[in-house]
Amino acid sequence: MAQLNTSSYLENDQMRGRIYQMGRNAHHIIAAFQREHARGHAMVEDSSRSTHWFSEHIRTMRTHLYLLLLTVGASAIPLRSNLAELQTWLQQIYQSAGTLNLRIETPVSTDDENCIKILFEGMDLLKNSPEMRRFSAFFQSFEKLKPSLTANLAEEGECDTERRNVKNFIEKLRTFIRKLSRGARA
């Protein structure tokens, strides 16, 4: 199976949300179709045959809708597992960061979209630290998120930062990834 990039998952969040809503309302939609069809064929002599055909058609449509919803739901699973894996890696980095003597620009708030680039700059600084070489898989996975997160930023804005130690930076990063994973579930 082809490897899909993370940006396609993030870009399709709205689509998954709408399809999820359609799935919740699918039963009501199908019932409305059946009522309208039955009303239109009330005068027809041989309505049992056409009603049977229509109900078979509705079952087929329902099956296709459920398969579509299953496919969209399955496409969100890799992103969630990726974010969960990043959280696990960050926990390990946090535990080993006690020996690092770095001060990294850390956003005051992770809610501000302008601070995303600051997080990536801090990650580059952390990645270049010799003590962090063993976490190269984490940095590669995190780097894959960069295009999808920075593409939607209209222009550079102000981001309030402070120079903090590595553990404080990692805490902000963990908070950011937690918020991102909540968005992936929606």
N, C-alpha and C positions, 0 to 999 in steps of 0.2 A: 504494500500500500504506500502511496506517495506521502512524503512528509509535508504536512501543512505548516505554514509559518504562523507565529503567534499573532501577527497583525490581522490576519483574516478572522481569527476568533474574536478579537476585540472589535473589529469593524462590524461584525455580524451580531453584536449584542442586541441591538434594537430589533433586528429581524427575528432573533430567537425569542425575544419578549413578545413580539406580535404573534408569532406562530404559537407560542405557549397560550396566549389569550384565545387564539382561534381554537386550539385544542379544547380548552375549557368550555367554549361555546359551541363546539361542533355538534354536540347532541341536540342542542336547541335549534341549530340551523337545519339539521337533517329532519327533525320533527316538523319544522315549518315547511320544508319542501314536501314532505309526505302529506301534510294537511292540504297544501295548495294543489298537489297532484290529485288527491282524492276528491277535492271539491270540483276540479275541472272535469273529472271523469264520472261524476255522479249521474249524469244523464246518459252515458254511454251504456249500451246494452251488454257488451262483453267487457265490462270494467274489471272483472276478476283477472283476466289474462294480462291486461295492461298494468294493473296495479301490481301483479306479481313481478312483471318485468321491471317496473319502476323500483320496487323494493329491492330487487337484486342489484339494480344499478346503484341504489343508495348504499347498499352493503359494500359494493366494490369501491365507491367513493370514500366511504368511511375507512376502509382498509388502507386505501392510498393515503388518506389524511393521517392516519395513525403511523404509517410507515415514514411519512415525511417528518412528523413530529419526533419519532424515534431517531431518525437520522440527524436532525438538528440537535437533539439532546445529546447524542453521542459525540457530536463535533465539539461540544463544550467541555467534555470530560478531559481531554488532554490539557487544556488551559488550566483547569482546576488542579489537576495533578501536578502540573508544572509549578504552579504557585505554591502548592503544599510542599513540594520538593524544595523550592527556594526558601520557604520558612524553616525547614529542617536544616538546610545548609547554614542559614543565618544564625540559628541557635548554636551550631558548632563553631562558627566564626566568633560569635559573641563570647563563648566560653574560652576560646584561645586568644582573644584580643587583649587580655589583661597585661601582656608583656609589651604590647605595641605602645610606642611613645609618639603617636601622631596626633595632630590637631587638624580636624577636617571641618570645612565650612558645612554647617548643618542648618537646614531650614527650620525656622521657628515654628512654622505650621506646615503640615503635610496636606492640608486641604487646598492650598493655593496651587493652581496649575503651573504657574511660573516657576515653582520650586522643583519641578520634575527634573529639569536640566541640572540643577544644583546637586540633586541626588546622584545623577549619572557621573558628574564631575568628581564627586566624592568617592564613588565606586572606582573610578579610574585611578585615583590616588591610592586607594586601598589595594587595588589589584597590583599596582607596581611595587608594593611593599614586599620584600623578600620573604617575610614570615607567612605571607598569604599565597605563595605559589602552590601549595597543596590543595587550594580551593579553586583551581582553575576551571573545573567543571561548573561550579556555581557562577563564576564570572562570565563564562560563555553563555549559560542559560539566561542570565540577567541581561546580557548584551542583546540577545534576540528580542527582548521586549522594547528596546530603545526606539526602533523606527515607528512602532505602532503608538507609543506613548507621546513621542515628540512631534509626530506628523500633524496632529490636530491643533497644535499651538499656533495661534494666529501671528503673534509677534512677541518679542521678548518684553517681559514686564518686570516690575520690581519684585524681589523676593527677599524678605527679611531673613538674615542668616546670623549665625554665631559660630565662632571657632570653638568646637567642642572635642572631647576625646572620642576615641573610636567606639567605645561602648554606647555613648549617647547617640552617635551617628547611626549605629546599627539599630538601636531602638526606634529611631525615626523611620528607618528603612523598613523595619518589620511592620510598623504601623501602616506605612504606605502600601506594602504588599497585602496586608490584611484587608485594607479598604478595596484594593484592586480585586482580591478574590471574592469579596462580597458582591462586587459589581459583576463578576463573571457568573455568579449563581443566579442573579436576577433575571 
